[in-house]
Amino acid sequence: MAPETTPAPFLLLSIRGEDEAADDEYRAMMRFAGLNTSGMRRIRLTHESLGRIDLADWSGIILGGGPYNVSDTAESKSATQRRVESELLDLIGRLVDQDFPFLGCCYGVGTLGTVIGATVDRTHPEPVGGVTVTVTPEGRSDELFAEVPDVFDAFGGHREGATSLPSDTVRLASSPDCPVQAFRVGRHVYATQFHPELDLDGMLTRIEVYKDHGYFPPESAETLKSAARQWDVRYPRTILKRFVDRYARRR
C-alpha cells in the first residue's frame, strides 16, 4: 500500500497591518481558491518576519496587496516596510530563479517587477474602484486566463505600476490607464495589478478600512462605494482558482 500523503498548502503573504482588511483578504483568498486554513496558510509580514521558506513545503506562494510601494522614497519607508521589502525581494528572486508557482496581487507587480528589472514608477496610477481589463493575445493563450473573456471588469487602485517590462517577460493584460495589468515570468511566476480576490463586498470593506489612508478624500468613501456597485466583477476570481487548481500538489 502506498503511503498516505497530504496536500502541500499554499502560502499567503500579507502586508496589511489592519486586522479587518487583512482578515477579509485571507477569507476571500480561501473562498475563491476553494481552500480552508489547512490548504492556505498565512504569514502577516507586518507582524512577523518571513523567516526561511522551504519551497518544498508549499504548492505555491501568493502575495496580497496593501499600502506599500517599492517606488516610495527611502526616507518615507518605515522600518517595517524596509524589512518586509528586503525579505520579499530575496524570496521572489528565488522564486524567479526556480520558476516556482507565484501569484503577486497588486503589490506583486512592484516587487516582482523590481526583481526582474522592469520599470516600476508612478506613471500609470489608477484610482480605487473598478477597472476595465483587456487580455492581450499572449494572455489569451495563458492557462490562468482561460476562463475570462477578452475584456472584463476588475477592482483595483494603485499608486505605482510597471511602465515597461523586460523583453523576455509575457504581458498578459492591460487597461486604458495602465499598460501592464498582468504579466508572467518564465512559466509559473505571475503578477496582476488588479485584485483577483476582490468581489463587491471585499471592495466595500477596503474602501471603509482605508478611507483615512490617503488613497482618496475620506468624504468620497460613500461615492466610491456607490460607484463600485456599478461594476460586474465576476471573472478575476477565476484566475486565482485556476492558479490554485493548476499548482496544488501532494507533498
Order of alpha helices (4+ residues) and beta strands (2+ residues): beta-alpha-beta-beta-alpha-beta-alpha-beta-beta-alpha-beta-beta-beta-beta-beta-alpha-alpha-alpha
